[in-house]
């Protein structure tokens, strides 16, 4: 078997077969894909240890970072998670059944409702976010300070270009 991992082998093969094409962008996106898949597995395992999937964690985390009293309207919650109202409702129902969130009338205007994090929900999300950040730090390995900022900036540029 040739030296190098699968991505390096792919790059070497393209350079051999098509020396007129620079495969370096293919290597970047192959690495992004592989990193995404590995990170997804690690994140799901971490959140699963807290009885949460990613969507449930996102909802609880959106409420938790909204500051006390940790409540948002369903519309604001959907926007924070970039989800449709229907998908938000499904997550809300599951979390409400588990006692992690409650739906109440809006104290400022009873015609509308709000979603509020319960004490149990706050305990779960606080424990999960601690472990989640530790997992993400582990995944980033030796990237510290300026390297993380540069990497984040580079990924943001790729994201912008992909959106154009």
Secondary structure by P-SEA (a helix, b strand, c coil): cccccaaaaaaaaaaaacccccaaaaaaaaaaaaaaaaaaaaaaaaaaaacccaaaaaaaaaaaaccccccccaaaaaaaacccaaaaaaaaaaaaaaccbbbbcccccccbbbbbbcaaaaaaaaaaaaaaaaaaaaaaccccaaaaaaaaaaaaaaaaaaac
